[in-house]
Amino acid sequence: MSFTHRIVDGYDLIDLHDSLDLYTVPELKDFCWSLLKKPETKRIMLVMEDLGYIDSSGLGMLTNLHFECKQQGIQLKLASLSPESAKIFSLTKMDLTFDINQ
């Protein structure tokens, strides 16, 4: 599994591990969409300190999650970006779109 889930202070925290790519996106996407269906889900935080690689399918999934959360009034934050993740978000200017806590 490329992620783990826990609940802390009202946040659904999803710790991402290793990579977010064509092979790992489907499982994470299914899990996130199941969270969005729960009425008790109000805040989601993706913790990215252990994420070493993101490809275009990972960026696409995160973008779709961002817009779906926005439509549903669910707060989405990214936290503790690894240096690799921070570089990708900076290069693609996605750091201007997402709420990122370092």
C-alpha positions as a Markdown table, in Angstrom:
| # | Residue | x | y | z |
|---|---|---|---|---|
| 1 | Met | 0.0 | 0.0 | 0.0 |
| 2 | Ser | 1.4 | 3.4 | -0.9 |
| 3 | Phe | -0.4 | 5.3 | 1.9 |
| 4 | Thr | -1.7 | 5.0 | 5.4 |
| 5 | His | -4.7 | 6.7 | 7.0 |
| 6 | Arg | -5.3 | 8.0 | 10.5 |
| 7 | Ile | -7.6 | 10.6 | 12.1 |
| 8 | Val | -6.0 | 13.4 | 14.2 |
| 9 | Asp | -7.7 | 16.5 | 15.5 |
| 10 | Gly | -10.6 | 16.1 | 13.1 |
| 11 | Tyr | -8.3 | 15.7 | 10.1 |
| 12 | Asp | -8.3 | 12.6 | 7.9 |
| 13 | Leu | -4.5 | 12.3 | 7.6 |
| 14 | Ile | -3.2 | 10.3 | 4.6 |
| 15 | Asp | 0.5 | 9.6 | 4.7 |
| 16 | Leu | 1.8 | 9.1 | 1.2 |
| 17 | His | 4.8 | 6.7 | 0.8 |
| 18 | Asp | 7.3 | 6.1 | -1.9 |
| 19 | Ser | 5.6 | 7.2 | -5.1 |
| 20 | Leu | 2.4 | 8.6 | -6.5 |
| 21 | Asp | 2.3 | 7.2 | -10.0 |
| 22 | Leu | 0.3 | 5.3 | -12.6 |
| 23 | Tyr | 0.5 | 2.1 | -10.4 |
| 24 | Thr | -0.4 | 3.6 | -7.0 |
| 25 | Val | -2.9 | 6.3 | -8.0 |
| 26 | Pro | -6.0 | 4.0 | -8.4 |
| 27 | Glu | -5.9 | 2.7 | -4.9 |
| 28 | Leu | -5.4 | 6.2 | -3.4 |
| 29 | Lys | -8.0 | 7.6 | -5.6 |
| 30 | Asp | -10.6 | 5.0 | -4.6 |
| 31 | Phe | -9.8 | 5.6 | -0.9 |
| 32 | Cys | -10.0 | 9.4 | -1.2 |
| 33 | Trp | -13.3 | 9.2 | -3.1 |
| 34 | Ser | -14.7 | 6.9 | -0.4 |
| 35 | Leu | -13.8 | 9.6 | 2.2 |
| 36 | Leu | -15.6 | 12.2 | 0.2 |
| 37 | Lys | -18.8 | 10.2 | 0.4 |
| 38 | Lys | -18.8 | 10.2 | 4.2 |
| 39 | Pro | -20.7 | 13.1 | 5.7 |
| 40 | Glu | -18.3 | 13.3 | 8.6 |
| 41 | Thr | -15.3 | 14.1 | 6.4 |
| 42 | Lys | -14.6 | 17.8 | 6.7 |
| 43 | Arg | -10.8 | 18.1 | 6.5 |
| 44 | Ile | -8.3 | 16.0 | 4.6 |
| 45 | Met | -4.5 | 16.4 | 4.9 |
| 46 | Leu | -2.1 | 14.6 | 2.6 |
| 47 | Val | 1.3 | 14.2 | 4.4 |
| 48 | Met | 4.0 | 14.0 | 1.7 |
| 49 | Glu | 7.3 | 13.8 | 3.7 |
| 50 | Asp | 7.9 | 10.2 | 2.6 |
| 51 | Leu | 6.9 | 10.7 | -1.1 |
| 52 | Gly | 9.9 | 10.4 | -3.4 |
| 53 | Tyr | 8.2 | 10.5 | -6.8 |
| 54 | Ile | 5.1 | 12.0 | -8.5 |
| 55 | Asp | 4.2 | 11.5 | -12.1 |
| 56 | Ser | 1.5 | 13.2 | -14.2 |
| 57 | Ser | -1.1 | 10.7 | -13.2 |
| 58 | Gly | -0.4 | 11.6 | -9.5 |
| 59 | Leu | -0.6 | 15.3 | -10.2 |
| 60 | Gly | -3.8 | 14.8 | -12.1 |
| 61 | Met | -5.4 | 12.8 | -9.3 |
| 62 | Leu | -4.4 | 15.5 | -6.8 |
| 63 | Thr | -5.8 | 18.2 | -9.0 |
| 64 | Asn | -9.1 | 16.3 | -9.3 |
| 65 | Leu | -9.2 | 15.7 | -5.6 |
| 66 | His | -8.6 | 19.4 | -5.0 |
| 67 | Phe | -11.5 | 20.5 | -7.2 |
| 68 | Glu | -13.9 | 17.8 | -5.8 |
| 69 | Cys | -13.1 | 18.9 | -2.2 |
| 70 | Lys | -13.6 | 22.5 | -3.1 |
| 71 | Gln | -17.0 | 21.7 | -4.6 |
| 72 | Gln | -18.1 | 19.8 | -1.5 |
| 73 | Gly | -16.7 | 22.3 | 1.0 |
| 74 | Ile | -14.1 | 19.9 | 2.3 |
| 75 | Gln | -10.8 | 21.5 | 3.4 |
| 76 | Leu | -7.8 | 19.9 | 1.6 |
| 77 | Lys | -4.2 | 20.5 | 2.7 |
| 78 | Leu | -0.9 | 19.2 | 1.7 |
| 79 | Ala | 1.7 | 18.9 | 4.5 |
| 80 | Ser | 5.4 | 18.3 | 4.9 |
| 81 | Leu | 6.3 | 18.0 | 1.2 |
| 82 | Ser | 9.4 | 16.1 | 0.5 |
| 83 | Pro | 12.1 | 18.0 | -1.4 |
| 84 | Glu | 11.2 | 16.1 | -4.5 |
| 85 | Ser | 7.5 | 16.9 | -4.1 |
| 86 | Ala | 8.1 | 20.5 | -3.3 |
| 87 | Lys | 10.2 | 20.8 | -6.5 |
| 88 | Ile | 7.4 | 19.3 | -8.7 |
| 89 | Phe | 4.8 | 21.6 | -7.1 |
| 90 | Ser | 7.0 | 24.6 | -7.6 |
| 91 | Leu | 7.9 | 23.8 | -11.2 |
| 92 | Thr | 4.2 | 23.2 | -12.2 |
| 93 | Lys | 3.0 | 26.2 | -10.2 |
| 94 | Met | 0.7 | 23.9 | -8.3 |
| 95 | Asp | 2.1 | 25.4 | -5.1 |
| 96 | Leu | -0.1 | 28.4 | -5.9 |
| 97 | Thr | -3.3 | 26.3 | -6.1 |
| 98 | Phe | -2.9 | 24.0 | -3.1 |
| 99 | Asp | -3.0 | 24.9 | 0.6 |
| 100 | Ile | 0.5 | 23.7 | 1.6 |
| 101 | Asn | 1.8 | 23.5 | 5.2 |
| 102 | Gln | 5.5 | 23.0 | 5.4 |
